Amino acid sequence: MPGNTGVYIREQAGPHPISRVVAETTAFIGFSDHGPPAEAVLVSSWEEFEAAFVSPKRGRLDSPTLLNNCLAQSVRGYFSNGGSKAVIVRLPDASPCRRACRTPSHEGDLPDDIGGKGLIRKLYASALRSLNDVGGISLLVTPGLQHPDVVESVLAYTESRREFVYLIDSPNTANVRDVEQLPARYNSSFGALYYPWLLVPSASPKRKEPALMPVPSTGHIAGVICRLDKTRTRGVFAAPAGTIAAIENTWGASTEITPEIMSDLASHNVNCLRRLANGATAIWGIRTTDGQYMNIRRGITFVERSIKEGLGWAIFEATSPSLWSQLELLTDDFLFRLYCDGMLSGNKPSDAYFVRCNAETNTALDVSEGRVNMLVGLALLRPAEFEVLKISLQCVPPSCPPVADA
């Protein structure tokens, strides 16, 4: 409760305080000719990626083979922009499949005669399964993937996990009409579409004026987002865009877009890259494809994951009003700490969040099946305007009464 100085003082809620989840890993799925296929491999630097996924015969990143490798270019851009950890899932380097993934059809369907019927879908499905047991993922990137039907399958997987956001590459085109139609098809709060691609040197960096080539932008963008998560007080609750979100190690966007076109794309939930007055290129959009603010989506995911993991011990507890009270108190304590750190909006805790876990949120059927339901409200933009989450935990049903003797 507030004291005379306006400082809130609260004792620790109990023996099982909820901790903040640590999610600082970006998952990459892409083609490469070297390394273990369809296996999640953790790397913490570009050098570790090179050792695992770049054949010694291919040489440096400016070799012809690696220049055309979207995965390598994206991972390098990720680490050069502040990325910490990456999980790499390599797709076998079947050249027809790679070309098919980077060449979208107007119908949005993959041709079945390329690389065998349904092979590309199967490759990505296998890669996604390899991520099932990987925790701590914050973002997912599929560098250069263009086909809408495969993108939709990746997005469906992301929605089923509810743990991270999928950064989607737009087509490498100057025709913005093709781009602005995609968010309606990818309509989700777990996907974000970015336009355009970025330019990087296509020859040795020792040349004074290297030729430039376009590469997918989402690897670089993921690195910027990870950098901002680590350096800003509000972390995932802060918008990953603006002048602070400048992209490093790039020569700019592959397509220059006017403010009018940028505004039009933003109205269709396309996140654009903007050239700043100082010549830098920055992320200039924070919408998911369904129009939600990306920091709101990531903030909700962060809170939901933290609460579920922090209350995991309750699986061994019997459902009862006393358990409801304990879970409510622990969750309230966790949200209070977020509020004190400035991550929730409001001049007082009651304007910033609420927690309800009682007889109103738990029916007799819930109790009999050992299920506990809790409602959590978060004011992420404005005080007392709550995003409401329903969190369900599977606990132990109450003991059945002994059967009386006949």
MIGUMI-300409 format. One record per residue (C-alpha): residue number from 1; residue in three letters; chain; x, y, z. Coordinates in steps of 0.25 Angstrom, whole numbers. Example, Ala and Ser with C-alpha at 12.3 -4.5 7.8 and 13.67 -1.06 7.14 Angstrom:
{papa 1; ALA; A; {49; -18; 31}}
{papa 2; SER; A; {55; -4; 29}}
END
This chain:
{papa 1; MET; A; {0; 0; 0}}
{papa 2; PRO; A; {5; 14; -2}}
{papa 3; GLY; A; {12; 21; 9}}
{papa 4; ASN; A; {14; 36; 12}}
{papa 5; THR; A; {25; 37; 1}}
{papa 6; GLY; A; {16; 31; -10}}
{papa 7; VAL; A; {25; 18; -10}}
{papa 8; TYR; A; {18; 5; -11}}
{papa 9; ILE; A; {23; -5; -1}}
{papa 10; ARG; A; {19; -20; -2}}
{papa 11; GLU; A; {24; -33; 4}}
{papa 12; GLN; A; {28; -44; -4}}
{papa 13; ALA; A; {15; -52; -8}}
{papa 14; GLY; A; {19; -66; -5}}
{papa 15; PRO; A; {29; -78; -6}}
{papa 16; HIS; A; {27; -78; -21}}
{papa 17; PRO; A; {29; -64; -27}}
{papa 18; ILE; A; {27; -63; -42}}
{papa 19; SER; A; {39; -59; -50}}
{papa 20; ARG; A; {40; -53; -63}}
{papa 21; VAL; A; {43; -62; -75}}
{papa 22; VAL; A; {55; -60; -83}}
{papa 23; ALA; A; {52; -61; -98}}
{papa 24; GLU; A; {64; -55; -106}}
{papa 25; THR; A; {66; -66; -117}}
{papa 26; THR; A; {62; -64; -131}}
{papa 27; ALA; A; {59; -77; -139}}
{papa 28; PHE; A; {63; -77; -154}}
{papa 29; ILE; A; {58; -87; -164}}
{papa 30; GLY; A; {65; -87; -178}}
{papa 31; PHE; A; {73; -94; -189}}
{papa 32; SER; A; {88; -97; -187}}
{papa 33; ASP; A; {97; -107; -194}}
{papa 34; HIS; A; {104; -111; -181}}
{papa 35; GLY; A; {101; -115; -167}}
{papa 36; PRO; A; {91; -124; -160}}
{papa 37; PRO; A; {77; -124; -167}}
{papa 38; ALA; A; {64; -122; -160}}
{papa 39; GLU; A; {71; -121; -147}}
{papa 40; ALA; A; {70; -109; -137}}
{papa 41; VAL; A; {84; -104; -135}}
{papa 42; LEU; A; {87; -93; -125}}
{papa 43; VAL; A; {98; -82; -129}}
{papa 44; SER; A; {102; -70; -122}}
{papa 45; SER; A; {110; -63; -132}}
{papa 46; TRP; A; {113; -62; -147}}
{papa 47; GLU; A; {126; -70; -146}}
{papa 48; GLU; A; {118; -81; -139}}
{papa 49; PHE; A; {108; -81; -151}}
{papa 50; GLU; A; {120; -81; -161}}
{papa 51; ALA; A; {126; -93; -154}}
{papa 52; ALA; A; {113; -101; -154}}
{papa 53; PHE; A; {106; -97; -167}}
{papa 54; VAL; A; {116; -92; -177}}
{papa 55; SER; A; {124; -102; -184}}
{papa 56; PRO; A; {139; -99; -184}}
{papa 57; LYS; A; {140; -100; -199}}
{papa 58; ARG; A; {130; -88; -200}}
{papa 59; GLY; A; {140; -78; -194}}
{papa 60; ARG; A; {135; -65; -188}}
{papa 61; LEU; A; {122; -58; -189}}
{papa 62; ASP; A; {125; -50; -201}}
{papa 63; SER; A; {127; -63; -209}}
{papa 64; PRO; A; {117; -65; -220}}
{papa 65; THR; A; {110; -77; -213}}
{papa 66; LEU; A; {108; -70; -200}}
{papa 67; LEU; A; {104; -57; -206}}
{papa 68; ASN; A; {91; -64; -211}}
{papa 69; ASN; A; {89; -71; -198}}
{papa 70; CYS; A; {77; -64; -191}}
{papa 71; LEU; A; {79; -71; -178}}
{papa 72; ALA; A; {94; -67; -177}}
{papa 73; GLN; A; {91; -53; -181}}
{papa 74; SER; A; {80; -52; -171}}
{papa 75; VAL; A; {87; -58; -159}}
{papa 76; ARG; A; {99; -49; -162}}
{papa 77; GLY; A; {90; -37; -162}}
{papa 78; TYR; A; {84; -42; -149}}
{papa 79; PHE; A; {96; -43; -141}}
{papa 80; SER; A; {102; -30; -147}}
{papa 81; ASN; A; {90; -23; -142}}
{papa 82; GLY; A; {90; -28; -127}}
{papa 83; GLY; A; {84; -42; -128}}
{papa 84; SER; A; {88; -51; -116}}
{papa 85; LYS; A; {85; -65; -119}}
{papa 86; ALA; A; {79; -72; -131}}
{papa 87; VAL; A; {73; -86; -134}}
{papa 88; ILE; A; {76; -90; -148}}
{papa 89; VAL; A; {68; -101; -155}}
{papa 90; ARG; A; {75; -104; -168}}
{papa 91; LEU; A; {66; -108; -180}}
{papa 92; PRO; A; {74; -117; -190}}
{papa 93; ASP; A; {80; -109; -202}}
{papa 94; ALA; A; {71; -114; -213}}
{papa 95; SER; A; {73; -103; -223}}
{papa 96; PRO; A; {59; -105; -230}}
{papa 97; CYS; A; {53; -104; -217}}
{papa 98; ARG; A; {60; -92; -213}}
{papa 99; ARG; A; {57; -85; -226}}
{papa 100; ALA; A; {42; -88; -224}}
{papa 101; CYS; A; {42; -82; -210}}
{papa 102; ARG; A; {48; -69; -215}}
{papa 103; THR; A; {39; -68; -227}}
{papa 104; PRO; A; {25; -66; -223}}
{papa 105; SER; A; {13; -70; -232}}
{papa 106; HIS; A; {2; -61; -235}}
{papa 107; GLU; A; {-8; -72; -230}}
{papa 108; GLY; A; {0; -74; -217}}
{papa 109; ASP; A; {1; -89; -219}}
{papa 110; LEU; A; {14; -97; -220}}
{papa 111; PRO; A; {15; -104; -233}}
{papa 112; ASP; A; {15; -119; -229}}
{papa 113; ASP; A; {25; -123; -240}}
{papa 114; ILE; A; {37; -115; -234}}
{papa 115; GLY; A; {46; -124; -225}}
{papa 116; GLY; A; {35; -135; -224}}
{papa 117; LYS; A; {20; -133; -220}}
{papa 118; GLY; A; {18; -125; -208}}
{papa 119; LEU; A; {33; -126; -205}}
{papa 120; ILE; A; {35; -112; -200}}
{papa 121; ARG; A; {23; -112; -191}}
{papa 122; LYS; A; {29; -125; -185}}
{papa 123; LEU; A; {42; -118; -183}}
{papa 124; TYR; A; {36; -107; -175}}
{papa 125; ALA; A; {27; -116; -167}}
{papa 126; SER; A; {39; -124; -163}}
{papa 127; ALA; A; {47; -112; -159}}
{papa 128; LEU; A; {36; -107; -151}}
{papa 129; ARG; A; {34; -120; -143}}
{papa 130; SER; A; {49; -119; -140}}
{papa 131; LEU; A; {45; -106; -132}}
{papa 132; ASN; A; {35; -113; -123}}
{papa 133; ASP; A; {44; -115; -112}}
{papa 134; VAL; A; {52; -102; -113}}
{papa 135; GLY; A; {48; -92; -102}}
{papa 136; GLY; A; {52; -77; -101}}
{papa 137; ILE; A; {48; -73; -115}}
{papa 138; SER; A; {44; -59; -117}}
{papa 139; LEU; A; {44; -58; -132}}
{papa 140; LEU; A; {43; -67; -144}}
{papa 141; VAL; A; {49; -63; -158}}
{papa 142; THR; A; {48; -71; -171}}
{papa 143; PRO; A; {58; -63; -179}}
{papa 144; GLY; A; {53; -61; -194}}
{papa 145; LEU; A; {41; -70; -193}}
{papa 146; GLN; A; {31; -64; -203}}
{papa 147; HIS; A; {20; -74; -205}}
{papa 148; PRO; A; {7; -70; -197}}
{papa 149; ASP; A; {2; -84; -195}}
{papa 150; VAL; A; {15; -88; -188}}
{papa 151; VAL; A; {16; -75; -180}}
{papa 152; GLU; A; {2; -78; -176}}
{papa 153; SER; A; {6; -92; -170}}
{papa 154; VAL; A; {17; -86; -163}}
{papa 155; LEU; A; {8; -75; -157}}
{papa 156; ALA; A; {-2; -86; -153}}
{papa 157; TYR; A; {9; -93; -145}}
{papa 158; THR; A; {13; -80; -139}}
{papa 159; GLU; A; {-1; -77; -134}}
{papa 160; SER; A; {-2; -91; -128}}
{papa 161; ARG; A; {11; -89; -120}}
{papa 162; ARG; A; {6; -75; -115}}
{papa 163; GLU; A; {20; -72; -111}}
{papa 164; PHE; A; {27; -63; -122}}
{papa 165; VAL; A; {24; -54; -133}}
{papa 166; TYR; A; {27; -58; -148}}
{papa 167; LEU; A; {34; -48; -156}}
{papa 168; ILE; A; {30; -49; -170}}
{papa 169; ASP; A; {38; -45; -183}}
{papa 170; SER; A; {30; -37; -193}}
{papa 171; PRO; A; {33; -40; -208}}
{papa 172; ASN; A; {45; -34; -214}}
{papa 173; THR; A; {37; -25; -223}}
{papa 174; ALA; A; {35; -10; -226}}
{papa 175; ASN; A; {20; -13; -228}}
{papa 176; VAL; A; {14; -9; -215}}
{papa 177; ARG; A; {0; -13; -219}}
{papa 178; ASP; A; {5; -28; -218}}
{papa 179; VAL; A; {10; -25; -204}}
{papa 180; GLU; A; {-2; -18; -198}}
{papa 181; GLN; A; {-11; -30; -201}}
{papa 182; LEU; A; {-3; -40; -192}}
{papa 183; PRO; A; {-7; -35; -178}}
{papa 184; ALA; A; {-21; -39; -181}}
{papa 185; ARG; A; {-17; -53; -185}}
{papa 186; TYR; A; {-8; -54; -173}}
{papa 187; ASN; A; {-18; -48; -163}}
{papa 188; SER; A; {-12; -51; -149}}
{papa 189; SER; A; {-7; -44; -137}}
{papa 190; PHE; A; {5; -54; -137}}
{papa 191; GLY; A; {11; -49; -151}}
{papa 192; ALA; A; {17; -36; -155}}
{papa 193; LEU; A; {20; -33; -170}}
{papa 194; TYR; A; {32; -24; -174}}
{papa 195; TYR; A; {35; -17; -187}}
{papa 196; PRO; A; {44; -15; -195}}
{papa 197; TRP; A; {57; -24; -195}}
{papa 198; LEU; A; {71; -18; -191}}
{papa 199; LEU; A; {83; -15; -200}}
{papa 200; VAL; A; {97; -21; -196}}
{papa 201; PRO; A; {110; -22; -204}}
{papa 202; SER; A; {110; -33; -214}}
{papa 203; ALA; A; {126; -32; -216}}
{papa 204; SER; A; {137; -32; -206}}
{papa 205; PRO; A; {136; -21; -196}}
{papa 206; LYS; A; {150; -17; -199}}
{papa 207; ARG; A; {145; -10; -211}}
{papa 208; LYS; A; {142; 5; -209}}
{papa 209; GLU; A; {129; 5; -217}}
{papa 210; PRO; A; {123; -9; -216}}
{papa 211; ALA; A; {112; -14; -225}}
{papa 212; LEU; A; {99; -16; -217}}
{papa 213; MET; A; {89; -27; -216}}
{papa 214; PRO; A; {76; -29; -209}}
{papa 215; VAL; A; {74; -38; -197}}
{papa 216; PRO; A; {62; -41; -188}}
{papa 217; SER; A; {61; -31; -177}}
{papa 218; THR; A; {55; -39; -166}}
{papa 219; GLY; A; {68; -45; -161}}
{papa 220; HIS; A; {73; -31; -159}}
{papa 221; ILE; A; {60; -26; -153}}
{papa 222; ALA; A; {60; -38; -143}}
{papa 223; GLY; A; {74; -33; -138}}
{papa 224; VAL; A; {69; -19; -136}}
{papa 225; ILE; A; {57; -24; -128}}
{papa 226; CYS; A; {66; -33; -119}}
{papa 227; ARG; A; {76; -21; -117}}
{papa 228; LEU; A; {64; -12; -113}}
{papa 229; ASP; A; {59; -23; -104}}
{papa 230; LYS; A; {72; -23; -96}}
{papa 231; THR; A; {75; -8; -96}}
{papa 232; ARG; A; {62; -2; -93}}
{papa 233; THR; A; {56; -2; -79}}
{papa 234; ARG; A; {42; -6; -84}}
{papa 235; GLY; A; {47; -18; -92}}
{papa 236; VAL; A; {37; -25; -100}}
{papa 237; PHE; A; {26; -15; -96}}
{papa 238; ALA; A; {33; -4; -104}}
{papa 239; ALA; A; {30; -1; -119}}
{papa 240; PRO; A; {41; -7; -127}}
{papa 241; ALA; A; {42; 4; -137}}
{papa 242; GLY; A; {46; 19; -139}}
{papa 243; THR; A; {59; 26; -140}}
{papa 244; ILE; A; {64; 17; -129}}
{papa 245; ALA; A; {62; 5; -138}}
{papa 246; ALA; A; {72; 8; -148}}
{papa 247; ILE; A; {77; -4; -156}}
{papa 248; GLU; A; {92; -6; -157}}
{papa 249; ASN; A; {102; -12; -167}}
{papa 250; THR; A; {93; -9; -179}}
{papa 251; TRP; A; {93; 1; -191}}
{papa 252; GLY; A; {78; 4; -190}}
{papa 253; ALA; A; {65; -1; -195}}
{papa 254; SER; A; {64; -8; -208}}
{papa 255; THR; A; {53; 0; -212}}
{papa 256; GLU; A; {51; 15; -208}}
{papa 257; ILE; A; {37; 18; -204}}
{papa 258; THR; A; {30; 32; -203}}
{papa 259; PRO; A; {23; 36; -190}}
{papa 260; GLU; A; {10; 35; -197}}
{papa 261; ILE; A; {12; 20; -201}}
{papa 262; MET; A; {18; 17; -187}}
{papa 263; SER; A; {5; 23; -181}}
{papa 264; ASP; A; {-4; 14; -191}}
{papa 265; LEU; A; {4; 2; -187}}
{papa 266; ALA; A; {3; 5; -172}}
{papa 267; SER; A; {-12; 6; -174}}
{papa 268; HIS; A; {-11; -9; -179}}
{papa 269; ASN; A; {-3; -13; -167}}
{papa 270; VAL; A; {10; -14; -175}}
{papa 271; ASN; A; {22; -9; -167}}
{papa 272; CYS; A; {32; -1; -175}}
{papa 273; LEU; A; {46; 2; -175}}
{papa 274; ARG; A; {49; 17; -175}}
{papa 275; ARG; A; {61; 25; -179}}
{papa 276; LEU; A; {65; 35; -169}}
{papa 277; ALA; A; {71; 49; -171}}
{papa 278; ASN; A; {84; 44; -166}}
{papa 279; GLY; A; {84; 33; -177}}
{papa 280; ALA; A; {81; 22; -168}}
{papa 281; THR; A; {70; 12; -170}}
{papa 282; ALA; A; {60; 9; -159}}
{papa 283; ILE; A; {48; 1; -156}}
{papa 284; TRP; A; {36; 10; -157}}
{papa 285; GLY; A; {24; 1; -154}}
{papa 286; ILE; A; {19; -7; -142}}
{papa 287; ARG; A; {7; -14; -147}}
{papa 288; THR; A; {4; -29; -147}}
{papa 289; THR; A; {-4; -33; -160}}
{papa 290; ASP; A; {-17; -32; -152}}
{papa 291; GLY; A; {-14; -18; -148}}
{papa 292; GLN; A; {-10; -20; -134}}
{papa 293; TYR; A; {2; -13; -128}}
{papa 294; MET; A; {14; -23; -128}}
{papa 295; ASN; A; {19; -18; -114}}
{papa 296; ILE; A; {5; -21; -109}}
{papa 297; ARG; A; {5; -35; -115}}
{papa 298; ARG; A; {19; -38; -110}}
{papa 299; GLY; A; {15; -32; -96}}
{papa 300; ILE; A; {3; -41; -95}}
{papa 301; THR; A; {11; -53; -99}}
{papa 302; PHE; A; {22; -49; -89}}
{papa 303; VAL; A; {12; -48; -77}}
{papa 304; GLU; A; {5; -61; -81}}
{papa 305; ARG; A; {17; -69; -82}}
{papa 306; SER; A; {23; -64; -69}}
{papa 307; ILE; A; {10; -67; -61}}
{papa 308; LYS; A; {8; -81; -67}}
{papa 309; GLU; A; {23; -85; -65}}
{papa 310; GLY; A; {23; -78; -51}}
{papa 311; LEU; A; {11; -85; -46}}
{papa 312; GLY; A; {15; -99; -52}}
{papa 313; TRP; A; {16; -105; -38}}
{papa 314; ALA; A; {1; -104; -37}}
{papa 315; ILE; A; {-1; -116; -46}}
{papa 316; PHE; A; {2; -124; -33}}
{papa 317; GLU; A; {-8; -117; -24}}
{papa 318; ALA; A; {-23; -120; -22}}
{papa 319; THR; A; {-33; -110; -27}}
{papa 320; SER; A; {-39; -102; -16}}
{papa 321; PRO; A; {-42; -87; -12}}
{papa 322; SER; A; {-29; -87; -4}}
{papa 323; LEU; A; {-21; -90; -17}}
{papa 324; TRP; A; {-29; -80; -24}}
{papa 325; SER; A; {-25; -69; -14}}
{papa 326; GLN; A; {-11; -73; -14}}
{papa 327; LEU; A; {-10; -73; -30}}
{papa 328; GLU; A; {-17; -59; -30}}
{papa 329; LEU; A; {-7; -54; -19}}
{papa 330; LEU; A; {5; -59; -27}}
{papa 331; THR; A; {0; -53; -40}}
{papa 332; ASP; A; {-3; -40; -34}}
{papa 333; ASP; A; {11; -39; -28}}
{papa 334; PHE; A; {17; -42; -41}}
{papa 335; LEU; A; {9; -31; -48}}
{papa 336; PHE; A; {11; -21; -37}}
{papa 337; ARG; A; {26; -23; -40}}
{papa 338; LEU; A; {24; -20; -55}}
{papa 339; TYR; A; {16; -8; -51}}
{papa 340; CYS; A; {27; -3; -42}}
{papa 341; ASP; A; {37; -4; -53}}
{papa 342; GLY; A; {28; 4; -63}}
{papa 343; MET; A; {23; -7; -72}}
{papa 344; LEU; A; {9; -5; -69}}
{papa 345; SER; A; {1; 8; -71}}
{papa 346; GLY; A; {-6; 15; -59}}
{papa 347; ASN; A; {-4; 24; -47}}
{papa 348; LYS; A; {-8; 13; -37}}
{papa 349; PRO; A; {-8; -2; -38}}
{papa 350; SER; A; {-23; -3; -40}}
{papa 351; ASP; A; {-22; 5; -53}}
{papa 352; ALA; A; {-10; -3; -58}}
{papa 353; TYR; A; {-15; -18; -56}}
{papa 354; PHE; A; {-25; -27; -49}}
{papa 355; VAL; A; {-25; -42; -45}}
{papa 356; ARG; A; {-37; -50; -43}}
{papa 357; CYS; A; {-37; -65; -39}}
{papa 358; ASN; A; {-49; -69; -30}}
{papa 359; ALA; A; {-63; -75; -31}}
{papa 360; GLU; A; {-67; -66; -42}}
{papa 361; THR; A; {-56; -71; -52}}
{papa 362; ASN; A; {-57; -85; -47}}
{papa 363; THR; A; {-69; -93; -49}}
{papa 364; ALA; A; {-73; -106; -42}}
{papa 365; LEU; A; {-69; -114; -55}}
{papa 366; ASP; A; {-56; -107; -55}}
{papa 367; VAL; A; {-54; -111; -41}}
{papa 368; SER; A; {-58; -125; -43}}
{papa 369; GLU; A; {-48; -127; -55}}
{papa 370; GLY; A; {-37; -120; -47}}
{papa 371; ARG; A; {-36; -108; -56}}
{papa 372; VAL; A; {-33; -94; -51}}
{papa 373; ASN; A; {-37; -81; -59}}
{papa 374; MET; A; {-31; -68; -56}}
{papa 375; LEU; A; {-34; -54; -63}}
{papa 376; VAL; A; {-23; -44; -64}}
{papa 377; GLY; A; {-25; -30; -69}}
{papa 378; LEU; A; {-13; -22; -74}}
{papa 379; ALA; A; {-13; -7; -77}}
{papa 380; LEU; A; {-2; -7; -88}}
{papa 381; LEU; A; {-6; 6; -95}}
{papa 382; ARG; A; {-15; 15; -86}}
{papa 383; PRO; A; {-19; 14; -71}}
{papa 384; ALA; A; {-31; 5; -68}}
{papa 385; GLU; A; {-32; 0; -83}}
{papa 386; PHE; A; {-29; -14; -81}}
{papa 387; GLU; A; {-25; -25; -90}}
{papa 388; VAL; A; {-32; -37; -83}}
{papa 389; LEU; A; {-25; -51; -83}}
{papa 390; LYS; A; {-31; -64; -79}}
{papa 391; ILE; A; {-21; -73; -73}}
{papa 392; SER; A; {-24; -88; -70}}
{papa 393; LEU; A; {-16; -97; -62}}
{papa 394; GLN; A; {-18; -112; -61}}
{papa 395; CYS; A; {-18; -116; -46}}
{papa 396; VAL; A; {-22; -128; -38}}
{papa 397; PRO; A; {-37; -130; -36}}
{papa 398; PRO; A; {-42; -130; -22}}
{papa 399; SER; A; {-42; -143; -15}}
{papa 400; CYS; A; {-55; -151; -16}}
{papa 401; PRO; A; {-63; -153; -3}}
{papa 402; PRO; A; {-62; -167; 3}}
{papa 403; VAL; A; {-73; -177; -1}}
{papa 404; ALA; A; {-82; -180; 11}}
{papa 405; ASP; A; {-84; -195; 14}}
{papa 406; ALA; A; {-97; -200; 10}}
END
